[in-house]
Amino acid sequence: MDASDKARSERREVRHGRRSSVLLSLLTPLSSLLVLLYLSGCRSDVQGVKVDFTKLRRAADLYAQAKRARNDDLTAQQHNDIGVALEMMGNPAAAMVQYRLALRKDPKLIQAWTNVGNALRKLEQPEQALAAYRKALAINPNYFEAANNFADLCAQQRVNLPEAESTLRRALAEHPADEAFGLDTLAWVLIQQGRYQGALDLLDQPPSRNEQAGEELTASVHYHRALALRGLEKRDEADAELSRAASVSCSRELHNAIITLQAAWGK
């Protein structure tokens, strides 16, 4: 599992007929997280990261193995995967240790640099997170996950917006399969520049582009449409979009943002 496993929309759904076998196999510290997510029907963790149960189980198994192994016995990729498991368990600081061990063994492991950025963001160290994303982009300027997360964080912090836009546009040109996620992030960058109509043009894509993306991307698109419409003084339409975002969001972070916005808008 790498950064792309946490960002992409191509997720394998767990069939209801396989529920018992899935639950029986979760004999690790990830069990409660996975069981609660699955039984609730929510396919994301508290950060809105899409969950692939099969890959998470593999990462959890690696985490269990790591307790019995010496660091020297693990590859850079295994350290990275263990870090992902720890991050999904809500421990980004412990995950950082594994990502650093991965980079010590392979300084050009681009997934690990991207995951360092993700973990630092959760640890509320945005400047260091941006630096980590830049490290990943120095290895491959068109690596989608690093470009997308760099742009998203720039938009959140309202910094480097022209650079964020050009970086993400370049990555999207080489990764059309990631268009649904990338266009949503790109729209967020445009909104932060006051380019509301341009953002709407990106978000008003045929539904087929997002149909496999899941609830959280759908919620994010509605949320960003609400912001763009509000910027264009279309308040009723903006309120309707915000309500749609609230109805499908599984992410605590996005849900809190929606509540904050509704309060600010007097809803």
Buried (B, 14 or more C-beta within 10 A) or exposed (E): BBBBBBBBBEBEEBEEEEEEEBBEBBEBBBEEBBBEBBEEEBBBBBBBBBBBBEBBBBBBBBBBEBEEEEEEEBEBBBBBBBBBBBBBBEBBEBBBBBBBBBBEBBEEBBBBBBBBBBBBBBBEBBEBBBBBBBBBBEBBEBBBBBBBBBBBBBBEBEBBBEBBBEBBBBBBEEBEEBBBBBBBBBBBBBBBBEBBEBBBBBBEBEEEBBEEBBBBBBBBBBBBBBBBBBBBEBEEBBBBBBBBBBEBBBBEBBBEBBEEBBEEEEE
